[in-house]
Amino acid sequence: MTGSLEPLISVIIPNYNYAHLLPRALDSALTPSAADVEVIVVDDGSTDESLEVLAAYAARNPQLIVLRQANAGAAAARNHGIRVARAPYALLLDADDELLPGALPKLRELVGRYPAAGMILGAQLSVYADGRQRLRVPKAVPAASPRQLTKSYLLRKGISVSHGCSLFRRDLLLQRLYPENLRGGEDIPVFAHLLVSAPVAITAEPLARIHKHADSLRHDRQNEEERAETMVREVFAGLPAECQSLRERYAAQRYLSLFRGALLAGDRLAASYFYQSALRLSPLQALRWTYLRKAIRLLVRGWRR
């Protein structure tokens, strides 16, 4: 960056082989009115034309910082950008998404209004492959104990946090970086830590356009039980002592997610195993009607065979 103005916000974009979409993300972040914004792209070992695209943008945008690393995954790329960033606030933008006009000025205003906030959650426009768009507005996050907030986020899905339309205090991210041993869901331990570490502010104004597409990791069932157990360990490693009593319920929740995935894959044997595992860990969680009715159907189908 040029001049003496210190950045207020670092927009961090991890990129892997998104040369065809990078201009859209970069154009949304590199706006003339954002002199106090630095944009950091961490290229995660791309093999397409990403570096050429980035070189062309860097030549005409002094606020753009391009970093390159050997392929190590999105978590490692985000962590690299967070460590290099200079601003007190970070916005993590995926390379296939884009900020909406007015997003950065709005966040600048909210930072001034809520200086103690650890997160600022904005609305988003979800864009689907068929062209449909859906506005998603965050719910208010009440002042509550860390345990209550953790329960709402992890077990009741009462709090939603997304990249692209959320601003995070960088000092809190440095306390709990993205777990690089997770490939998929690595944002959950980070969001859980941020949630219990400082107040949360929200805005109903849409800040980003989030492009939805098939996520292959969600359909990868290899080592899924091991990955679920790793997720539980990572989430609770960053939470205070008063939240640890929720660990078994969250472990049950992860098994219930595996149960649902096995049902969708038509794997009745695995579905039965995962549901029983969840039931042993937390009957309270496993007997919620949304899961119990699926288990009953599974059992009935077994009887009919």
C-alpha positions in Angstrom: 0.0 0.0 0.0 1.1 3.5 -0.6 1.0 6.5 1.7 0.9 6.5 5.5 -2.7 5.3 6.0 -2.8 2.1 8.0 -5.3 -0.4 6.9 -8.5 -0.9 9.0 -9.6 -4.0 7.2 -7.7 -6.8 5.6 -9.7 -8.7 2.9 -8.1 -12.2 2.8 -8.8 -14.4 -0.2 -7.5 -18.0 -0.4 -7.3 -19.2 -3.9 -6.8 -22.5 -5.6 -7.4 -22.8 -9.3 -10.0 -20.1 -9.5 -8.4 -17.9 -12.2 -11.7 -17.7 -14.1 -13.5 -16.3 -11.0 -10.8 -14.3 -9.3 -11.4 -11.1 -11.2 -15.0 -11.0 -9.8 -13.8 -11.3 -6.2 -10.9 -8.8 -6.7 -13.0 -6.2 -8.5 -15.4 -6.3 -5.6 -12.7 -5.7 -3.0 -10.4 -3.4 -4.8 -12.6 -0.3 -4.8 -11.3 3.3 -5.1 -13.1 4.3 -1.9 -11.4 1.6 0.1 -8.0 3.3 0.8 -7.9 1.9 4.3 -8.4 -1.7 3.0 -5.6 -4.1 2.1 -6.4 -7.1 -0.1 -4.4 -10.2 0.4 -4.6 -13.2 -1.9 -3.0 -16.4 -0.8 -2.5 -18.7 -3.7 -2.5 -22.3 -2.5 -0.3 -23.8 -5.2 -2.7 -23.2 -8.2 -1.8 -24.9 -11.5 -4.1 -22.7 -13.7 -3.6 -19.1 -14.8 -4.2 -17.7 -11.3 -0.7 -16.2 -10.9 -0.9 -14.4 -14.3 -4.3 -12.9 -13.2 -2.9 -11.9 -9.9 0.2 -10.3 -11.4 -1.9 -8.2 -13.7 -4.0 -6.9 -10.8 -1.0 -6.3 -8.6 0.6 -4.2 -11.2 -2.2 -1.7 -11.1 -3.4 -2.0 -7.5 -0.8 -1.2 -4.8 -3.2 -2.3 -2.1 -3.1 -5.9 -3.4 -0.6 -8.3 -1.7 -0.1 -11.6 -3.4 1.3 -14.5 -1.4 2.1 -18.0 -2.7 2.4 -21.3 -0.9 2.6 -25.0 -1.8 -0.8 -26.6 -1.8 -1.8 -27.1 1.8 -5.5 -26.4 1.8 -7.9 -23.5 2.5 -7.2 -23.4 6.3 -3.4 -23.0 5.8 -4.0 -20.3 3.2 -6.3 -18.4 5.5 -3.8 -18.7 8.3 -1.0 -17.4 6.1 -3.1 -14.4 5.2 -4.1 -13.7 8.8 -0.5 -13.7 10.0 0.7 -11.4 7.2 -2.2 -9.0 7.5 -1.7 -5.6 9.1 -5.2 -4.5 9.8 -7.1 -5.0 13.2 -10.0 -6.5 11.3 -10.1 -9.3 8.8 -12.7 -10.3 6.2 -12.3 -13.8 4.8 -13.6 -13.9 1.2 -13.7 -17.1 -0.9 -12.3 -16.7 -4.4 -15.6 -17.6 -6.0 -17.6 -15.1 -4.0 -17.9 -11.3 -4.1 -18.5 -8.3 -1.9 -21.5 -6.2 -2.7 -21.1 -2.5 -3.5 -21.2 -0.6 -0.2 -20.0 -3.5 1.9 -16.7 -2.0 3.0 -18.1 1.4 3.8 -20.8 -0.3 5.9 -18.3 -2.3 7.8 -16.2 0.7 8.4 -19.2 2.4 9.9 -20.1 -0.6 12.1 -16.5 -0.9 13.4 -16.8 2.7 14.6 -20.2 2.0 16.2 -19.3 -1.3 17.8 -15.5 -1.1 18.7 -15.8 -4.0 21.3 -17.3 -6.4 18.8 -15.3 -9.5 18.0 -17.5 -10.3 15.0 -19.8 -8.3 12.8 -22.3 -10.5 10.9 -23.9 -9.2 7.8 -26.7 -10.5 5.5 -25.8 -12.3 2.3 -27.3 -13.0 -1.1 -27.0 -16.8 -1.7 -26.8 -17.4 -5.5 -27.6 -20.9 -6.8 -26.5 -22.6 -10.0 -30.0 -22.1 -11.6 -29.7 -18.3 -11.0 -32.0 -18.1 -8.0 -31.0 -15.7 -5.3 -32.0 -15.9 -1.6 -31.4 -13.2 1.0 -30.2 -14.5 4.3 -30.2 -12.1 7.3 -28.4 -13.0 10.5 -30.3 -13.4 13.7 -29.4 -11.2 16.6 -26.9 -12.7 19.0 -27.9 -12.0 22.5 -25.6 -11.2 25.4 -25.3 -14.7 27.1 -22.8 -16.9 28.8 -20.2 -18.8 26.7 -22.0 -22.0 27.4 -25.3 -20.7 26.2 -23.8 -19.2 23.1 -21.9 -22.5 22.3 -25.1 -24.5 22.8 -27.0 -22.2 20.4 -24.3 -22.3 17.8 -23.3 -26.0 17.9 -26.4 -27.8 19.0 -29.4 -25.7 18.1 -28.1 -23.9 14.9 -29.6 -20.7 16.3 -26.5 -18.7 15.3 -25.2 -18.7 11.7 -21.7 -17.3 10.8 -20.4 -17.3 7.2 -17.3 -16.2 5.4 -17.6 -13.3 3.0 -20.3 -11.4 4.9 -18.6 -11.4 8.4 -15.8 -9.3 9.8 -13.5 -10.7 12.5 -11.1 -9.1 14.9 -7.7 -10.3 13.8 -6.3 -10.6 17.4 -9.0 -13.2 18.1 -8.3 -15.1 14.9 -4.6 -15.2 15.9 -5.6 -16.8 19.2 -7.5 -19.6 17.4 -6.3 -20.1 13.8 -8.0 -22.5 11.4 -7.2 -26.1 12.1 -5.1 -27.3 9.2 -5.7 -30.9 10.0 -9.3 -30.5 8.9 -10.4 -30.5 5.3 -13.9 -29.3 5.5 -15.7 -27.6 8.4 -12.4 -26.0 9.6 -14.3 -22.7 10.2 -16.5 -24.2 13.0 -13.8 -24.2 15.7 -12.8 -20.7 14.7 -16.4 -19.3 14.7 -17.1 -21.0 18.1 -14.0 -19.4 19.6 -14.9 -16.0 18.3 -18.5 -16.3 19.5 -17.5 -16.8 23.1 -14.6 -14.3 23.1 -16.3 -10.9 22.5 -19.7 -9.3 21.7 -21.2 -9.8 18.3 -22.8 -7.1 16.2 -25.1 -7.7 13.2 -26.4 -5.8 10.2 -29.4 -6.7 8.0 -27.6 -5.1 5.0 -26.3 -7.6 2.5 -22.6 -7.5 2.3 -21.7 -10.3 -0.1 -22.9 -12.5 -2.9 -22.2 -16.1 -2.0 -22.2 -18.5 -4.9 -23.4 -21.9 -3.9 -22.1 -25.0 -5.7 -21.6 -28.7 -4.9 -19.1 -29.3 -2.2 -17.3 -32.6 -2.9 -16.0 -32.8 0.7 -19.6 -33.2 2.0 -20.0 -36.3 -0.1 -16.6 -37.8 0.8 -17.3 -40.6 3.3 -13.8 -41.8 3.6 -12.5 -41.8 7.2 -15.7 -39.9 8.1 -15.9 -41.1 11.7 -12.2 -40.1 12.4 -12.9 -36.7 10.8 -15.9 -36.2 13.1 -13.9 -37.1 16.2 -11.1 -34.7 15.1 -13.7 -31.9 14.6 -15.0 -32.4 18.2 -11.5 -32.2 19.6 -10.7 -29.1 17.6 -13.9 -27.3 18.5 -13.6 -27.9 22.3 -9.8 -27.1 22.3 -10.7 -23.5 21.8 -13.6 -23.2 24.2 -13.5 -22.3 27.9 -14.0 -24.8 30.8 -17.7 -24.0 31.3 -18.4 -25.2 27.7 -16.7 -28.6 28.1 -19.9 -30.3 29.5 -21.4 -29.9 26.0 -18.7 -32.0 24.4 -20.6 -35.3 24.4 -23.7 -33.7 23.0 -21.7 -32.1 20.2 -20.0 -35.5 19.5 -23.5 -37.0 19.2 -24.5 -34.2 16.8 -21.5 -35.0 14.6 -22.6 -38.7 14.6 -26.1 -37.6 13.7 -24.7 -35.8 10.7 -22.9 -39.0 9.7 -26.2 -40.8 10.2 -28.0 -38.5 7.8 -25.2 -38.8 5.3 -25.3 -42.5 5.4 -29.1 -42.5 4.9 -28.7 -40.3 1.8 -26.0 -42.7 0.5 -28.4 -45.6 1.0 -25.9 -47.2 3.5 -28.4 -48.6 6.1 -25.8 -50.5 8.1 -23.6 -47.4 8.6 -26.7 -45.3 9.3 -27.8 -47.7 12.1 -24.3 -47.7 13.6 -24.0 -43.9 13.6 -27.4 -43.4 15.1 -26.7 -45.9 17.9 -23.4 -44.1 18.6 -25.2 -40.8 18.9 -27.8 -42.3 21.2 -25.1 -43.7 23.5 -23.3 -40.3 23.7 -26.4 -38.2 24.2 -30.0 -39.5 24.2 -31.2 -35.9 24.5 -29.6 -35.0 21.2 -30.4 -38.3 19.3 -34.0 -38.4 20.4 -34.8 -35.0 18.8 -37.7 -35.7 16.4 -35.9 -34.6 13.3 -33.5 -37.5 13.7 -35.7 -40.0 15.6 -38.3 -40.1 12.8 -35.5 -41.0 10.3 -34.3 -43.8 12.7 -37.8 -45.1 13.1 -38.2 -45.3 9.3 -34.8 -47.1 9.1 -36.0 -49.6 11.6 -39.3 -50.2 9.9 -37.6 -50.8 6.6 -35.4 -53.3 8.3 -38.4 -55.2 9.7 -40.0 -55.4 6.2 -37.0 -57.1 4.7 
